[in-house]
Amino acid sequence: MSSDKITESLGLRPMSDIPDEEIKNVVEVEDEEINNIEKFDENLPAVADEVIQDIELARQNVQNIIEMGDDAVKEMVEIAKQSESPRAFEVVSTLMKTLLDANKDFVDLSTKKKYAVEDTGPKQEAQVTNNNLIISTSELLKMIKGNEE
């Protein structure tokens, strides 16, 4: 099968027909795109640092609310016991539920911060090894028969 039939059926031009100037222009455009991507990557660590700072600020705020809520629950329980009012106990239970939700948010923020710190850490490049065996079927059959004997 000739490559001319393939290029004709796919509507492509053979590389030998493309002038060198046109190839250089394509390579230059690709180099510019790669440089733009590298410039974009340089801005990422600063954004990641801001995210970590925001998560830490939110975490501190939630922690302060939890601490104040603990004190408020203790006082509200005392008030509810003294007044023996059903409404006071209802308020205490609502406050406790709110504090439980705040504790869940606190844990979520801690895990998000952990993952954000891991994402900004040094990245290990994966090493890929491709073992390609390019062989014809007849050679493969000869190899198989050679191993059996």
Protein Blocks (a to p, Z undefined) as FASTA:
>chain_A
ZZklmmmmnopacfklpcfklmmmmmmmmmmmmmmmmmmmmmmmmmmmmmmmmmmmmmmm
mmmmmmmmmmmmmmmmmmmmmnopaklmmmmmmmmmmmmmmmmmmmmmmmmmmmmmmmmm
ccdddddddddddddfklmmmmmmmmmZZ
